[in-house]
Amino acid sequence: MPFEPDFKLPATETPQALWFVFQKDSLLLKTNDNGCLIPCSRDLAEFNLSPMRKQYLGALDGLPCYAAEMPDTVSLADGLMLQGLRETFGRLEEDLIWIAGRANQLVDWSRSHQFCGRCGHPTEDRTEERSKICPACGLVNYPRLSPAVIVAVVRGDRLLLASNKRFRPGYFSVLAGFVEPGENLEDCVAREIREEVGISVKNIRYFGSQPWPFPNSLMVAFLADYAGGEIRIDPSEIVDAAWFTADNLPAIPPRITIARHLIDWFVNSR
Ligand SMILES: [Zn+2]
């Protein structure tokens, strides 16, 4: 049974329920001889932890899943650890990583919308949907998502890859950028490629999408063909950009990412 999202708290407690608890942006994990696990209700009771701002996420294989926050002041007992979400790639099952990403975004949203952004009054959780309402002025807040595009630009037998300023040296990926108000996704693809590397693209077509909880993006992936221009990088964002053949790729993102799915599509289509 896949993950079934929901927001209404179940009426009864389940000792095996999974808890995706964050302290700042780090996920609480229980350690054992075989690695790490998502703690369950019974574990939290055993370690005497009572997380704040509990939210219901839905059920994974019938098991209730909760998101919550642990105050910064709580220190960890032996047998527990905190790990950044990216560090869980390859260590937790993929289903659990995506639920943790969902949890992280909802915890962050709940924490940063305790007060109305318009009038400053404390907000209240609504019961009929996942949102918060200001009882003073009526402003409703939903969990924030920032759509971003990510694009594989192909020129003959070569793929455009770039190294962003935020990447570790020598690490390359396909280009990505946030959608601006007033743009459609295709406009955004064309603008990002033009701004970051100075080339124009054509035949922009949809590839797929992926939630990306760093911090609250929805990555919408596209394929595009080179149309014109020579690479001229924007040094405020990009350190290096070049055309790569499938047999000569640099260091690229891990398999879980949609960036990698795009690169693998290019390699497999050769
Ligand atoms: Zn208000």
Boltz pocket constraint, residues with backbone or C-beta under 6 A from the ligand:
constraints:
  - pocket:
      binder: B
      contacts: [[A, 116], [A, 117], [A, 118], [A, 119], [A, 120], [A, 121], [A, 134], [A, 135], [A, 136], [A, 137], [A, 138], [A, 139]]
      max_distance: 6.0
